[in-house]
Amino acid sequence: MCSSSCSLTESPAAFIWYQNGEFLYEDWSPWYQELVNSDQAVRYSCAIKGYEDLRAPDVSVDSVSGSCFSVTYAGGRMCSYKSEKQSCSITFPAEVRIERTEPHNSHSKMTCSSSCSLTDNKTSFQLYKNTESGEQKVNQNSLVLISSPESFFCTVKDHHDLLSNEVCADGSDCWSVSYDSRRICGLKGSSVNISSKYSHPEYQQPQTKRWYKVKINTKLEEELMENKGDVNYQDDMRNQHILRLNNLEEKNSGEYEFRMKTEQRKRKAIQFPGVTLIVTDLLVDVRPAAEVTEGQRVTLTCSTSCPLSENTNYIWYLNSRPLSLTTTPNKHLIIDAVSSQDEGNYSCAVETISSAGKTLTVLRGRTATTVNWTPAAAGLSVFLLVLVPLAVFLHRKFKPSHQSSKSEPVNNMDEINTGRMYEEIAAQPAEQELHYSQIPLDKINPIYSSFQHHEEQEHVSYSVVKTGTSTNSDSTRV
């Protein structure tokens, strides 16, 4: 998440994200909208639009194990136990637990733990008591009366996103709310389900169960009335309540909380910030540009402002006709050695939601056929560069028969590069070299293929870590 250590006087125009120092994208949401790469060589940073000079220090993530992940900060407040100009690495748990000891003399102890071995004091735990007036910090290993009506939960210190489930002092069901997913990416025009799980004491039944929307950046909340507009409630399952939003629009983006209310007390979901919903369009992005020269390599991406689930099925179209792909379609489409046959209007779709078209223009020029050469042909190209001046010299001093003998390698080169070449890039671990396969296909019916970025398969989908670094008290942090 991109945030500032000081309160902003106005809502930011946009947040700008960088990867390895290069511009990545900008969006109104402060949350990073892509899957995080676990390669430490990949560094992330952010800035607020209009204040690009106050860019946050770089952050990289390393997956240490299934129960731990490490975050390396280039500097800033998170490294304050060292010099703020020095880098530091902090290990965080992927899961936080709270444990309750067996009652003794009408008291129990609440203890925070994790399967990740934490050695840095920056990743210590904090125990909270949840009361009617709000959350209160409690010292770990404190004795708690089992008759206490409060519930308890643990977080990683200074990281409220990393928290445990909620337990009651007497071990029975207590007032608690959790969510199946903390981040949801929805396509404009589609429908989403926001699911919550809750519990309550048997002797206290909730009088009402409601969903609330909190507008991002303003914290103004709105009660969502059942069966009003495109809002529906599903409450036919035990201890589960689902909010269904139909025909999504950008205005539906925000934070959603489930709350229960009784005559004695009002219960608010403790998970901060509830469930964040981002509504996005599909957009076709063309790299290096929408206007290219014959022979260039072109990558088309069906992009969104937030990551869709890994099992999303994509459909690619050229001039409103679906493309035949050699592999399962995904969000990326690559054309190697583009030609005039590839010109046209490209669009993508997910289920029944389609993007606007993007026109690819191919300019005539010298075809960069070396893109598709095999290693043998690449060696031949070096040889031909040497032969060019030599052929001119021989033309002047020897018979024409010598010229014809030198033309054979050129004909061989044409044979090597006959046909359209497309490629499929398989997902590989970050530390391994990518291997490419080339398939010559008929020029009249070009076939396209798609590839997956390797980093998109190395992490749990839409896992967001809120961290904080800054070089001074009023800078931006990631």
NUVEX-388273 format. One line per field, with one value per residue (C-alpha): residue number from 1; residue in one letter; x, z negated, y negated. Coordinates in steps of 0.001 Angstrom, whole numbers, plus 524288, in hexadecimal, padded with zeros to 5 digits. Each point is the difference from the previous one (the first is absolute). Layout:
<recs>
resi <- c(NUM/...)
resn <- c(A/...)
c1 <- c(X/...)
c3 <- c(Z/...)
c2 <- c(Y/...)
</recs>
This chain:
<recs>
resi <- c(1/2/3/4/5/6/7/8/9/10/11/12/13/14/15/16/17/18/19/20/21/22/23/24/25/26/27/28/29/30/31/32/33/34/35/36/37/38/39/40/41/42/43/44/45/46/47/48/49/50/51/52/53/54/55/56/57/58/59/60/61/62/63/64/65/66/67/68/69/70/71/72/73/74/75/76/77/78/79/80/81/82/83/84/85/86/87/88/89/90/91/92/93/94/95/96/97/98/99/100/101/102/103/104/105/106/107/108/109/110/111/112/113/114/115/116/117/118/119/120/121/122/123/124/125/126/127/128/129/130/131/132/133/134/135/136/137/138/139/140/141/142/143/144/145/146/147/148/149/150/151/152/153/154/155/156/157/158/159/160/161/162/163/164/165/166/167/168/169/170/171/172/173/174/175/176/177/178/179/180/181/182/183/184/185/186/187/188/189/190/191/192/193/194/195/196/197/198/199/200/201/202/203/204/205/206/207/208/209/210/211/212/213/214/215/216/217/218/219/220/221/222/223/224/225/226/227/228/229/230/231/232/233/234/235/236/237/238/239/240/241/242/243/244/245/246/247/248/249/250/251/252/253/254/255/256/257/258/259/260/261/262/263/264/265/266/267/268/269/270/271/272/273/274/275/276/277/278/279/280/281/282/283/284/285/286/287/288/289/290/291/292/293/294/295/296/297/298/299/300/301/302/303/304/305/306/307/308/309/310/311/312/313/314/315/316/317/318/319/320/321/322/323/324/325/326/327/328/329/330/331/332/333/334/335/336/337/338/339/340/341/342/343/344/345/346/347/348/349/350/351/352/353/354/355/356/357/358/359/360/361/362/363/364/365/366/367/368/369/370/371/372/373/374/375/376/377/378/379/380/381/382/383/384/385/386/387/388/389/390/391/392/393/394/395/396/397/398/399/400/401/402/403/404/405/406/407/408/409/410/411/412/413/414/415/416/417/418/419/420/421/422/423/424/425/426/427/428/429/430/431/432/433/434/435/436/437/438/439/440/441/442/443/444/445/446/447/448/449/450/451/452/453/454/455/456/457/458/459/460/461/462/463/464/465/466/467/468/469/470/471/472/473/474/475/476/477/478)
resn <- c(M/C/S/S/S/C/S/L/T/E/S/P/A/A/F/I/W/Y/Q/N/G/E/F/L/Y/E/D/W/S/P/W/Y/Q/E/L/V/N/S/D/Q/A/V/R/Y/S/C/A/I/K/G/Y/E/D/L/R/A/P/D/V/S/V/D/S/V/S/G/S/C/F/S/V/T/Y/A/G/G/R/M/C/S/Y/K/S/E/K/Q/S/C/S/I/T/F/P/A/E/V/R/I/E/R/T/E/P/H/N/S/H/S/K/M/T/C/S/S/S/C/S/L/T/D/N/K/T/S/F/Q/L/Y/K/N/T/E/S/G/E/Q/K/V/N/Q/N/S/L/V/L/I/S/S/P/E/S/F/F/C/T/V/K/D/H/H/D/L/L/S/N/E/V/C/A/D/G/S/D/C/W/S/V/S/Y/D/S/R/R/I/C/G/L/K/G/S/S/V/N/I/S/S/K/Y/S/H/P/E/Y/Q/Q/P/Q/T/K/R/W/Y/K/V/K/I/N/T/K/L/E/E/E/L/M/E/N/K/G/D/V/N/Y/Q/D/D/M/R/N/Q/H/I/L/R/L/N/N/L/E/E/K/N/S/G/E/Y/E/F/R/M/K/T/E/Q/R/K/R/K/A/I/Q/F/P/G/V/T/L/I/V/T/D/L/L/V/D/V/R/P/A/A/E/V/T/E/G/Q/R/V/T/L/T/C/S/T/S/C/P/L/S/E/N/T/N/Y/I/W/Y/L/N/S/R/P/L/S/L/T/T/T/P/N/K/H/L/I/I/D/A/V/S/S/Q/D/E/G/N/Y/S/C/A/V/E/T/I/S/S/A/G/K/T/L/T/V/L/R/G/R/T/A/T/T/V/N/W/T/P/A/A/A/G/L/S/V/F/L/L/V/L/V/P/L/A/V/F/L/H/R/K/F/K/P/S/H/Q/S/S/K/S/E/P/V/N/N/M/D/E/I/N/T/G/R/M/Y/E/E/I/A/A/Q/P/A/E/Q/E/L/H/Y/S/Q/I/P/L/D/K/I/N/P/I/Y/S/S/F/Q/H/H/E/E/Q/E/H/V/S/Y/S/V/V/K/T/G/T/S/T/N/S/D/S/T/R/V)
c1 <- c(80000/804CE/7FDFC/8058A/804A6/7F878/7F1A1/7FD3C/7F806/7F967/7FD2C/80B8F/7FDBE/80649/80A3E/80B79/806D6/80DBD/80715/80EDE/7FF7C/7F782/7F20F/7F668/7F263/7F7E2/7F2C8/7F755/800C4/80B53/800B1/809A5/7F787/808E2/8058F/80CBA/80C1E/807B9/80CEF/80826/80571/7F27A/7FE73/7F37B/7FDB2/7F50A/7FD41/7F454/7FD23/80517/80A53/80816/80C90/7FB86/8006A/7FF96/80C50/8007F/7F9E1/80226/7F998/80617/7F80D/807E8/7F6BD/7F1A8/7FE81/80912/80340/80AC2/7FEF7/80C59/7FF61/80A03/7FED7/7F668/7F85A/7FE54/80ECA/80095/806CE/80B57/80365/7F447/80917/803A9/7F856/7F9FA/7F87E/7F48F/7F983/7F146/7F6F3/7F64C/7F667/7FDC7/7F9C0/7FA41/8003B/7F845/80504/7F72B/7F910/8067B/7F9BE/7F5F2/80AA7/80612/80B8F/7FFAA/80C6E/80397/807FE/80381/80660/80A35/80BBC/800CE/80CCD/7FEAF/7F95E/7F9A7/7F766/7FB76/7F1B0/7F5B3/7F440/7F32A/7F397/7F3B7/7F61E/7F369/807AF/80A36/80CF3/80980/80DFE/802AF/80CE9/80298/7FF1F/7F719/7F608/7F234/7F38F/7F8B5/7F36F/804D2/7F676/80AEB/80672/80E74/80880/80E44/806F5/80DF7/80454/7FD68/7F9DF/7F179/7FE39/806F6/7F6C6/7FA5D/7F23C/7F85E/7FDE1/7F81D/80547/7F772/802EA/7F20D/7FB25/8015D/7FCB4/808FB/80022/80987/8003D/802F3/807DC/8057F/80242/7F68F/801ED/7F357/7FDA8/7F6F6/7F2B5/80241/7FB50/807AF/7FD46/80628/7FF42/80141/80033/7FB5D/7FDA9/7F8EF/7FCAD/7F4A8/7F8CB/80132/7FA0F/80296/7F443/8046B/80AC2/8042E/80A9B/8063F/80811/80B0E/80469/80E89/807BE/7F3FD/7FBD8/7F1D8/7F78E/7F33E/7F6C9/7FCD5/7F197/7FBEF/7F94C/80255/80551/80A95/801F5/7FBCE/8021B/8019A/7FDF3/7FB40/80C5E/80415/8098F/80254/7FAE4/80247/7FEAF/7FD94/80240/7FB06/8034A/80C3B/803CA/80C2B/7F83F/7FED9/80E8E/8022A/80141/7F4F3/7FD41/7F627/7FA21/7F6A6/7F797/7F8C1/7F7E1/80BAC/80AF9/803E4/80A8B/80911/80915/80D8F/80770/805D4/7FD81/7F53E/7FEEE/8057C/7F900/80640/7F7A1/807C2/7FEA2/80700/809FE/808DC/80DE8/80993/80EBC/80901/7F5D0/7F34D/807A3/80B77/808C7/7FFC2/8086B/7FE69/7FB7D/7F2C7/7F9F7/7F195/7FAB8/7F1ED/80267/7F7F5/8024A/7FFB9/803EA/7F54B/80087/80A49/7F5DC/7F9CB/7FD54/8036C/7FB4C/80788/7F9D2/80598/7F648/7F4FB/803D7/8057C/80E3A/80462/80A37/809B5/7FE8C/7F5C6/7FD9A/80490/80192/80C37/8010A/80CFE/8029D/80DEB/80460/7F362/7FB93/7F535/7F778/7FF69/7FA53/7F286/7F79B/80320/7F715/7FF11/7F4F3/7FD9B/7F364/7F608/807C6/807C9/80A2C/80020/807C2/80E23/80527/80D5A/80670/80B8C/808BC/80728/80E88/80B8D/7FB4B/807DA/8007C/80B52/7F5F1/7FC7B/80CD8/80492/80DC8/80536/7F9FA/80539/80DA0/7FD83/7FC80/80D67/8060E/7F7EA/80449/80DFA/7FC9C/7F941/80C60/80709/7F56F/801A7/80E8D/7FE6F/7F611/80A63/80B52/7FA58/7F638/7F142/8004F/80656/7F46C/7F635/807A0/7FE91/7F154/7FC9E/800B0/7F61D/7F689/80214/7FCC1/7F31C/7FCC1/80313/7F6E8/7F4C0/7F2B9/7FA41/80601/7F890/80489/7FB07/8071C/7FD9E/80033/80D4F/8058A/80671/80D9E/7FF17/802AC/7F431/80001/7F8C2/7F9C3/7FD5E/7F5C7/7FFC5/7F20A/7F8EF/80050/7F1ED/7FA41/808BB/7FE42/802F4/80463/7FFCA/8092E/7FF9C/808F2/807A0/7FDAE/7F137/800DE/808DC/7F67C/7F2B3/7F6A4/7FE92/8077F/802FB/8099B/7FEC9/80DA0/8053E/80CBD/803BE/80C5F/7FA67/7F3E0/7F853/80410/7F8C5/80134/7FCD6)
c3 <- c(80000/80339/7F488/7F9D9/7F21F/7FFA9/80243/80DD9/8011C/80C69/806B1/808A6/80E9D/801AF/7FA72/808D8/7FEF7/8048D/80245/7FFF8/80163/80C30/800B4/7FE91/7FF40/7F904/7F982/7F609/7F6AA/7F636/80039/80922/80A51/8055C/7FACA/7F8B9/80548/7F5E2/806DC/7F7AB/80C81/802B4/7F882/7FE05/7FCAA/800A3/8000E/7FF9D/80D08/7FFEC/7F5D6/807D3/7FA01/7F2BA/8045B/7F586/7FDDF/80786/7FA67/8043E/7FB50/7FE4A/7FD1F/7F55E/7FDAF/8000A/7F298/80174/8098D/7FF61/803E8/80315/7FE9C/806C2/7F4A3/7F8C0/7F35B/80036/7FE9F/7F514/7F6BE/80972/80774/8083C/80BC1/7FE28/80568/7F735/80166/7F75F/7FF94/7FE58/7FD3A/80A58/7F540/7F221/7F56D/7F297/7F59F/7F371/7F461/7F7ED/7F532/7F2A2/7F474/8091E/80881/80D30/807BA/80E06/807CC/80DD3/80876/80DD2/8070F/804E3/7F716/7FD63/7FB17/80323/7F63A/80B65/801F0/7F214/7FD15/7F9E9/7F88D/800CC/7F7F9/807A9/7F7CA/802AF/80029/8098A/80065/7F498/7FF32/7F5D6/7FB21/8043F/7F59E/7F7DA/7F7FB/80547/7F89C/8072C/7FCCA/807CE/80AFA/808CD/80B06/80366/80C2B/803CE/80A75/8044C/7F9A6/808D2/80A59/7FD90/80CB4/7FA31/7F568/7F9D8/7FE25/7F44D/7F3C5/7F38E/7F246/7FC17/80C6D/80507/80C4A/7FF2E/80874/80BBD/80E96/80A5F/80ECC/80A4B/807C5/7FBEF/80DD5/80B5B/80E0A/807B9/80E47/80382/80388/7F8DC/7F2B1/7F3B5/7F320/7F39F/7F5D9/7F141/7F513/7F286/7F28F/7F3C4/7F278/7FFBB/7F610/80873/80D7D/80982/801E6/80D40/809A4/80960/809C6/8007C/80A90/7FBFE/80AB3/80281/7FB27/7F9DC/7F603/80213/7FE27/80617/7FBDC/80B5F/7FFFB/80422/80D35/8031D/80DA7/802B4/7F1AA/7FAED/7F328/7FEAA/7F20F/8019A/7FAEC/7F1EA/7FB52/80DB4/8063F/80E46/80677/80E9F/80896/80DF9/80BF8/7F9F3/80280/7FC29/7F527/7F95B/7FCFF/7F173/7F31A/7FB4D/7F206/7FA3E/7F2E0/7F669/7F624/7F3E7/7F606/7F6D4/80944/80DCF/805A3/80AB1/807F7/7FA1E/80C67/804C9/80A7D/8023A/80E21/80A79/80D13/80C15/80C4F/80C96/80EB3/80976/807FB/80AFF/7FE59/80B6B/7FE2A/804C4/806EF/80791/80C49/802EE/80B52/806A0/7F8DA/7F277/7F486/7FAD3/7F2D7/7FD6D/7F224/7FB79/7F477/7F419/7F48D/7F6B4/8019E/803CD/7FAD9/805A0/8065A/807D8/80E1C/80A3B/80E1D/80A40/80C29/80C80/8079A/7F7AA/8037B/7F56F/801BF/8008A/7F554/7FE6E/7F129/7F609/801C3/7F53A/7FE18/80880/80EA1/80729/80E90/80437/80C9C/80257/80E17/8072C/7FE56/7F17E/801E6/7FAB0/7F436/7F418/7F458/7F4A3/7F7CD/7F334/80090/80540/7FCB3/80B68/8012B/8099A/80C54/801F7/80DD2/80368/80BB5/806CE/80854/80B91/7FE37/7FF8C/7F94C/7F3DF/80304/7F6A7/7F503/803E3/8044C/7FA77/7FA02/80CDC/807AF/7F643/80289/80E7E/7FE9B/7FA83/80B48/809CA/7FA39/80312/80DC0/8044F/8023A/804FE/80A4F/80508/8013A/8070B/8095B/804D9/8012E/80334/808EF/7FDAD/7FC33/7F349/7FCEE/801A4/7F6F0/7F585/80172/7FA8C/7F194/802B9/805DE/7F44D/7F709/8070F/7FE1A/7F193/7FDFA/80863/7F94E/7F4A1/7F2B6/7F33F/7F2D4/7F331/7F395/7F509/7F1BE/7F9FD/7F27D/7FEEF/7FE9A/80C23/80DF1/808C6/80B8D/80C4F/80A23/80DED/808F9/80E8F/80478/80CA3/80403/8041F/7F319/7F539/7F2A5/7F3A3/7F2DB/7F267/7F481/7F162/7F835/7F6BF/7F47F/800A3/7FBB7/7F456/7F67A/7FA0C/80841/7FB6A/7F402/7FB61/7F573/7F9E3/7FCE3/7FCAA/8039B/8015A/8010B/7F79C/7F87B/80B88/80AF7/806D3/7FBCF/8059A)
c2 <- c(80000/7F248/7F6D6/7F3D0/7FDC7/7F334/7FD68/7FB92/7F385/804BD/80CDC/803CB/7FEB8/80D51/80910/80350/80D29/80334/80CD6/7FFD5/7F141/8003F/7FAE6/80B49/7FA01/7F5C1/801C3/7F94C/80B9B/7FFC7/80EE5/8068E/80683/80AA9/80C9F/7FDD6/806B8/807B8/7FD56/7F6C1/7FA17/7FA51/7F33D/7F83C/7F1D9/7F606/7F181/7F6F5/7F98B/7F232/80398/809A6/7FAA3/80536/80E16/80A8D/80828/80CC0/80C56/80E1C/80C94/80D5C/80C3C/806A1/80B65/80366/7F9CC/7F446/7F54B/7F5EB/7F1B7/7F852/7F134/7F756/7F68C/7F78C/800AC/80ECD/800EE/7F5EE/8095F/7FE2C/7F3B4/7FBF6/7FFD6/80E4C/80B67/80A2F/80CAB/803D8/80D52/800AD/80B81/80411/803D3/7FB10/8085E/7FD63/80A90/800C3/807A0/808A3/7F860/7FFCB/7F943/7F9EA/7FA1F/80310/7FAF9/7FB4E/80234/7FBE4/80932/803EE/80B5D/7F65C/7FE55/7F181/7FA98/7F18B/7F71A/7F8EA/80BE7/801DD/80297/7F75C/80548/7F881/8005E/7FD11/7F892/7F8AD/7F344/80516/80711/7FF0F/804BB/80A74/8055E/80DDF/80A9A/7F771/80766/7FE74/8031A/80AB6/7F8C9/7F44D/7FC7C/7FB07/80746/80010/80075/7FE61/7F827/7FE01/7F366/7F437/808C9/80109/80766/80BD3/804A5/80C24/804CD/7FB2C/8082B/7FE34/8009B/80B8E/80791/7FF78/7F97C/7F163/7F478/800DF/7FD68/804A5/7FFAB/80A30/7F627/7F2E9/7FAED/801C4/7FB9F/7FEBF/7FCD9/7F4E8/805B0/80CDD/80501/80358/806D5/7FA81/80AC0/7FEC2/809F6/7FC5B/80592/7FB8B/8054B/8096C/7F7CC/7F3C1/8006A/7F4CF/7F74A/7FAF8/80365/7F560/7FCA4/7F29C/7F99B/7F6F1/7F6C3/8009F/7F41B/7F989/80A60/7FBF0/80BFD/80416/80ACD/808F7/802FA/80D9F/8016B/7F1BB/7FE3C/80A05/803EE/80D5A/80729/80EB6/80493/80DE8/8069D/801B4/7F5B0/7FAE1/7F3AE/7FC3E/7F2CF/800F4/7F422/800A0/7F7E3/7FA35/7F1F0/7F870/7F962/80D60/7FFC6/7FEA2/80738/808C8/80425/8097C/7FC3B/80639/7F8F7/8046E/7F8C5/80010/7FC76/7FCE2/80878/7FB16/80889/7FEEF/80328/7F364/7FBA5/80A0B/8046E/7F71E/800B9/7FA1D/7FF03/7FFA5/7FF98/80902/7F89A/804B3/7FB0F/8012C/7FFF4/7FA6C/7F78C/800BF/7FC54/808F8/803F5/80D3B/809DA/7FA27/80805/7FB91/80332/7FDA0/80057/800D4/7F70A/7FC68/7F6CF/80B9D/80E4F/80981/80DF6/8091A/808DC/7F4F8/803E1/7F5D4/7FF33/7F852/7FA11/7FA42/7F7C4/805D4/80E01/8090F/803D0/80E27/801D8/80B06/7FFD6/7FC2C/7F160/7F6EF/7F174/7FF14/801EF/7FF59/7FF02/80256/7F954/7F8A8/7FDEB/7F8D7/80C21/7FCD5/7F26D/7FDA5/7FD65/8086E/80207/8097B/80563/80713/807C2/7F632/7F3B7/7FA68/7F563/7F4DC/8027C/7FBE9/7FE39/80585/7F979/8068D/7F759/805C2/800BE/808F8/80C4F/8032C/80E74/80207/8005A/80DD8/80577/80CC0/80022/8056F/7F4E4/7F622/80512/7FEE4/7F1A7/7FCFB/80746/7F844/7F30D/803B0/80478/7F35E/7F7CA/80BF8/80244/7F218/801FD/80CFF/7FA0F/7F6C0/80993/80D3E/806A3/7FF86/80E49/7FC10/7F769/80AC9/808A6/7F5AD/7FEB2/80D49/7FC29/7F540/809C6/808DB/7F4BC/7FDFB/80E4B/7FF65/7F475/804C0/7FF2E/7F845/8021D/7FF12/8045A/80504/7FC47/80999/7FBBD/80296/7FDB5/7F2D1/805B2/8086C/7FC17/7FEF4/80933/7FC69/8089C/7FBC7/805B2/7FCA2/7FE2F/7FCF1/7F1A8/7FFD0/804C1/7FAA9/8060F/7F8B3/804BD/7FAB4/7FFF8/7FEA0/7F736/80894/7F71B/801AB/80E31/7FE3A/7F9E0/8018D/7F81C/7F1BE/800DE/7F22D/7FC61/7F2AE/7FB53/7F2BD/7F956/7F1F1/7F83A/7F532/7FCA3/7FAFA/80918/80AC1/80E19/80D5F)
</recs>
